[in-house]
């Protein structure tokens, strides 16, 4: 199987990549992967991850719930309850940071389409991109959405979207820089890019170490902290204008991490560490388990 190996950082081209953490694919394969970190821009990368032609098999599991839509187990049920609440939060945030009520939105990695459906119901013109066929078909058949595979991106009208969103998607993208360049061509000059990613500088990431669910190797090819996102943004002539926390991610990630540890007190421990992580994030969004970055073109 073809894999991707980095000898230099794709974000800043620095050649000093240091071993950072070794983590396991708990969701699908049980394989172990080394994560290295660029000592200059602090972007971390999963070494020897499957290339774009082979990564699909690592998403074929009910445990990967953004695509399977499963409700099996406590954690998956909690995910769905929280998702319903967060759909409203995402809608409100999108309208606040764009100052647009019924604009044109492109959601990259839209999964089963729940966010797009929420925006569509309030008058937005929406379109989605989703690589996974089953999730794409669910979104089309369940909500009547316009959802396509990534191959259509070059055919879309330049500067045609008020906002482009990537909710926990950036970390999955092969060819990160070229993909971002494509998206920026589609964004209006005064448009808004919204990116949500896990934060390896959070309390829960440091507490759980190699068993932190936010690593999610090999599906997560990239691992970010606020510093690395700032530098990535600068490279693409963007500026971070706002940061927001995702309040429930600390609980979800902590509970999942406890499951990976096979802790007999997993629920209590997960809620405790999730609450402590959230408390730190309320004081400083840069410490959130997952951070939402609002970006504008310079």
N, C-alpha and C positions, 0 to 999 in steps of 0.2 A: 504494500500500500504506500502510495506517495505521501510524504509528509513535508511540513514546512519547518525549515531550520533557519534561525537568524544569527548572523555573525556581527551585525550592527543594528542599531535602532532605526526602524523605518520612520519614526517621527522626527528625530533630530540628527540621524546618521552617526551618532557617537558609537565608538566601537567597544566601549567598556560595558559589557553586559555581565552582571554578577549573579550567581545563584541566589535566589530569593526564598523560594519555598518549593517543596515537592508535595503535590497533592494527588488525590485519587479520584477517578470517575466513579462516584457512588451511585449514579443514576442508571447507568447502562452497562458499561463494559468491565468495570473493576480495574482498569488499567491505570498506571501511575505516570504522571507527567511532571517534568521540572519546569518551574516558572523562573525566568531570569528577569532582572530589572536593569534598565538603563540608569547609570549613575549620574547622568547629566539632566535628563528631563523627567526621570522617575516613572516613566511608562514601564510596565511589566508585561512580559510576553510569554505565552505558552510555547515551549520548544517541542518540536517533533509532533505538532498537532496535524491531524489529517488535512489534506488539501481540499479545495472546494469540491472536487469530484468524489471525495470519499467521506465527507463529514456527515452526510445525510443519515447514515445508519446510526449515528450517535444521538439522533433526535427521536428515534423510533422506540419510545417507551411511554407507558401510561404515567410514569413518574414525572415526565416532562410535561407539566400540566397546562402550560400556556398553549400547547398545540394539541394535546389529547383531550382536554376538557373533562378529565376524570374527576369524580368526587370521592374516590375511595380513600378512606383513612382520615384521621383528625386534621392533619396538616393541609391536605387538599381541600377539605371542607372549609377550613379557616381561610384558605386562599380565595375561595369563591365568595365568601361573605365580605372579606376585605375588598375584593375586586369591585364588587357592586358599589361600595362606598367610594372607592378611589376613582371610579369613572366620573362621578360628579365633581370630585376635587380636580381631576385633570381638565375637565371641561371649563370649570371656573378659572383655573390658572391660565389655560390657553387664551381665554377671552380677555383676561386681565392684562397679560403681558403683550398681547397683540393689539389691544384696544379695538378689536374687530368682533362683531357679533355673528355675522353670517358670511364669513369669508370662504376661501378655498384652502383646503387642508390635504396634505399628503402624509400618510402614516407609514413609515418604513418598518417592516417586520410586524405587520398588523395582527398576526396570529389568527385567531378565530373571529376577529372583527368587532368585538364588543365596544371598544373605544370609538371606532368609526361610526358604528350605529348610534351611539349616544350623541355624537356631534351632528350626524345627519338628521336626527329627530328634532334638533333645535335650529335647523335651517342652513347648516353649513353644506357646501359642496365638497364631498370627500372622495378620496381615492386611496387605495392601499396597495402596498407591495408586500408579498409574502412568498418566500421560497418553498415552503412546505405545502405540497399539493392538497393533503387532507384538510389542513387548517384553512387553506385558500377556498376550497370548495364549501366548507362549512360556512364561511363568511358570506359567500355568494348566495348559497341556497337558503340560509337562515335569515339574512337581513337584506338581500337584494343589493349588495354592495358591489362597487366596481373594484375588484381586487385582481392584480396581475402578478406574474412572476417578474423577477428583477430585469429580465431581458428587455422589458418595454421602457425602462428608464431613459435610454437615449432618444426615444421617439416622442417624449413628452415636450410640450411647449416650454421654451426657456422663460424664466422669470414669471411663471404662471401661478405660483402658490404664495399665499399670505403667510403660511406657517407649515413647517415640516417637522414632524415629531419622530423621535426614536426612543421608545420606552423600553429600556433594557435590551437594546438591539446593537448599539455601537460595538459592544464587546464581542459580538458574534461575526463581524464583517471581515471577510478576507479582502485584501487590497484596500486597506483602510483609507489611505490618502486619495486614491483615485475615486473611491466611492463618495467620499466627502466632496470632492471637486464636482462630481456629477450633481450632487444634491444642491450645492451652492449655485449652480447654473440654473436650477429650477426655481430658486427662491427669488422673490421680488427684492429690489434693492433695499427697501425698508422692511423686508420680511423678517420673520423670527424663526430661529432654529431652536428646538427644545430637545435636550438629550438627558436621559436618565440612565445612570450607570452605577454598579456597585462601587463602594469606596473602600479600598484596602487599608486606608488610614483610619478607619472607624474603630471604636472600642471592640465591637463584636469580632471584627476581623483579627485584631491583635489577640483577643482572648482565645479564640478557637484555633488560631494558627492553621496548620495544614488541613484541619477538618472544617474550616470555615466554608459554608455552603456557597458563599459568593465567588469562590474560585471556579466552581462548576466546569472543570476541565473535562474533555478538550473543547467543549462547546464555546467556552469563553476563551477567545484567542488573545484578548487584550485585557489588562487589569489597570485601573486608573485610580488616581487620587486627585485632589483639587489642583495641585501643582502641575501634574501631567496634562490635565485637561486645559489649563491656561496656556501651556506651551503649544499643545496641539492646535488650539484656537488661533494663536498668533501666527502659526505657520500658514493657516488658511485664511488669514486676514479677517479674523473674527475677534470679537471681544465678549467676554462673559459679563453680562449686565446684571444678572441675578442668580442666586443659588437658593434652592429650597430643599427641605428634607422630604423623604417619603416616610411618613410616621410609622407605618405598620411593617416596613421592611425589616426593621431591627428584630421584631418578634418572629416574623416568618423565617428569617435567615437563622436566628438563634435556635428556634425549635428544630429546624432541619439539620443544623449542625449538631445538636444534641442527639438526634436520631443517628447521624453518622458515627457518633462516639459510642453508641449503644449504652447510653447512660440510663440506668433504671429510674432515675429521678428526672427524666428528660423534660417533662412538661413544666414542672416547677422551676427547674434550672433554666430552661429556655426562656420562660417568661421573666425570670429575675434578670438574666443578662440582657434580654431584649429591652426591658424597662430601663436598665442602667444606661444602655447605649442610647436609647431615645432621649433620656434626660440630658446627656452630654450634647446631643444633636440640637435640642431645643435652644441651648445656649450658643451653639455654633454649628450652623448647617454644614460646614466643612468636615465635621466629625460624624455626619450621618452615615448609617449603614449603606444607604443609597442616596445619591445627590442628584437633584434635577438642576441642570444648567440651562439658563436662558441666554442665547447668543444672538448677536446682531453683526451684520457686516460692518467693517471699519470704513 
